[in-house]
């Protein structure tokens, strides 16, 4: 699968999220995208567009994103 995000869609809002499945906790790094205010009926209605990278623990998330930044610097 390929997901394309364009500069106009990207925000600086990033959030660490967690979920539990089958007794295990998974960590997600969620990147929020620009979203029209008309989609949000109340402050608690957070159905904004986002991309989430799910990993098994925080250390793997940190290692993954460190690798991404290193790859950008090397190119």
N, C-alpha and C positions, 0 to 999 in steps of 0.2 A: 504494500500500500504506500502511496505517496501523498503527502499533505503539503500543499503550497500555501504559505502565508506571505502576504505582501506587506511592505513597510507601513502602508496606510492602515493596516488592520492591527498592528502590533502595539501593545501598551507596555508600560514598565511594571505593571502589576503582576507579581508572582507570589504564589502561596504554597506552602507545604501542607498537603492534605493526607489523611490516613483513612483506611477502611479495613475492616476485618472480614476475612473469608475463610471458612473451614478452620477456625481457631488460630489463624495467622494474621498478623498485622502487615499491611502493605503501605508503602509510602509513595505519595505522588507529588511531583513538582508540577504545579498547574500554572500555565501562562494564559492570562486573560486577554481577550481580543476586544477591539472596539465593538460596541453594541448599541443600537439605538435605544434611547430611553423609553420609547413606546413599548418595548418588550417587558419592562419591569413595572408591574402593577402596584407592588408594595415594596418597601425596603427589604423585607424578608424573602421576596421572590427573586432569587438570584439564578436566573436561567441564562446568564451571559454565555456567549461563545467562549470556549477555552480549549486548550490542548494540554493534556496531562500525560506526563511520562511516569509510568508506574514501575517501582523498583522494590526489592524485598527488604531493604533497610536503608537508613540514612547514609551510611558509609558508601554503599554502592552508588547512591545518587550523587554524592560528592565526587566520587571517583569518575563517574560518567561525565559530569559537567566539567570537571577539570580537564579530562581528555578532550572534550569538545573545544574548550578555550585554547588548549595547547595546539590542537589541529588548526585552528583559525590563525594563530600566531605564526605557525610554520608555513602557511601557504602564501 
